[in-house]
Amino acid sequence: MAVPLLDVSRQHAPLRNAFDTAYDRVMHSGRFIFGPEMEAFEREIADHLEVPHAVSLSSGTDALLVAMMALGIGPGDEVLCPAFTFFGTAGAIVRLGATPVWVDVLPETFNIDLGDAAGKVGSATKAILPVHLFGQPCDMDCLAGFATKHNLIVIEDAAQAIGARYGGQRVGSFGAFGAFSFYPTKNLGAFGDAGLLTTADDGLAERARRLRNHGMHPKYHHSVVGGNFRMDALQAALLRVKLPHLESYHASRRAHAAFYNAALSGIEGLALPMVHGGMESVWNQYTLRVRGDRRDALREHLAAAGVGTEIYYPLPLHEQPCFAGVGRGGESLAVSAELARSVLSIPVFPELTDGERAEVVGGIHRFFEEAD
Ligand SMILES: *Cc1c(COP(=O)(O)O)cnc(C)c1O
């Protein structure tokens, strides 16, 4: 039996009629940019994420970009950024002419290591960009303490962690901004690109709203240079169909993760992902660490059995060719380098069947039995 890493069509099939209705509504309204669908979506998602303001945007990447533009981050400013994350996190920093300071991550949670950050923070450091990687919240108590101590702005990259909670509180509501992505592989996936910023600050929300529309206010008057960072009304309408189901999608991912935690425990060659107390992961990925340089062999073994896997991420950011000579802190990132060699993400999408996840586990057990 082939098991895909992800199959969004299974999620969409039962909602087919609701999508058709939403599509027709937008088509007949003639409002394809801004308008009632976008406003309704922003209200609904702000409620869901328990934040005062939600600003819909063209992508998660643009959400990070607009957040830093609204905060005035630019040349001469440093931003603490984990070296082990998706490229877009750091790309946004560099595109604004700011300097990324590469920070290592914790091996058990894949999230930013504040011990390492403490040794790298400097007088030009203006912000810290924690990423709630794979759906797992960062330790936001420690992070808030660190940011206060060093007078840093916090921008949360919550692209993979919509709905996750730390100490009962939703991610994206801790920092000056929370940035979200509706890229189709994320827990709430759109039908194309879309993103979001959340904030509790009225002024920052207003600035982000202007920046997404060329800094325009009032009409055809521009006090700042923004861009076109708007979400399509069609994406808003389709996301409104999926949002009420998001908690049930998370619940299914959690059940799969619990199954894997039990079924894969005790395998010598594996370290399983850990969720620390007070954190609720939404399991965008279930990511194993494979010991002893056998990650690629396990991946090939599973591929031969028809099981889809992916390596998030094979190269730490400070080693990316485009970042050669960019930023600082790249000398001491042992954990990021080690994770790039050892991580393997296995299928954890909500609609995965019991039979499929048993197949994944069986394939992994066979690999380690044959190897022994
Ligand atoms: C997906 C993702 C982004 C970018 O979101 P897009 O919507 O694809 O632009 C940024 N950061 C992280 C951690 C992501 O996973």
PDBQT file of the ligand as one rigid body, heavy atoms in Angstrom, charges set to zero:
ROOT
HETATM    1  C1  LIG A 401       5.636  28.136   4.934  1.00  0.00    +0.000 C 
HETATM    2  C2  LIG A 401       6.514  28.931   5.794  1.00  0.00    +0.000 A 
HETATM    3  C3  LIG A 401       6.776  30.285   5.550  1.00  0.00    +0.000 A 
HETATM    4  C4  LIG A 401       6.330  30.993   4.316  1.00  0.00    +0.000 C 
HETATM    5  O1  LIG A 401       4.983  30.913   4.039  1.00  0.00    +0.000 OA
HETATM    6  P1  LIG A 401       4.488  31.033   2.508  1.00  0.00    +0.000 P 
HETATM    7  O2  LIG A 401       3.012  31.192   2.659  1.00  0.00    +0.000 OA
HETATM    8  O3  LIG A 401       4.887  29.790   1.818  1.00  0.00    +0.000 OA
HETATM    9  O4  LIG A 401       5.120  32.236   1.921  1.00  0.00    +0.000 OA
HETATM   10  C5  LIG A 401       7.565  30.979   6.449  1.00  0.00    +0.000 A 
HETATM   11  N1  LIG A 401       8.082  30.384   7.523  1.00  0.00    +0.000 NA
HETATM   12  C6  LIG A 401       7.877  29.086   7.790  1.00  0.00    +0.000 A 
HETATM   13  C7  LIG A 401       8.483  28.476   9.013  1.00  0.00    +0.000 C 
HETATM   14  C8  LIG A 401       7.113  28.309   6.922  1.00  0.00    +0.000 A 
HETATM   15  O5  LIG A 401       6.937  27.014   7.175  1.00  0.00    +0.000 OA
ENDROOT
TORSDOF 0
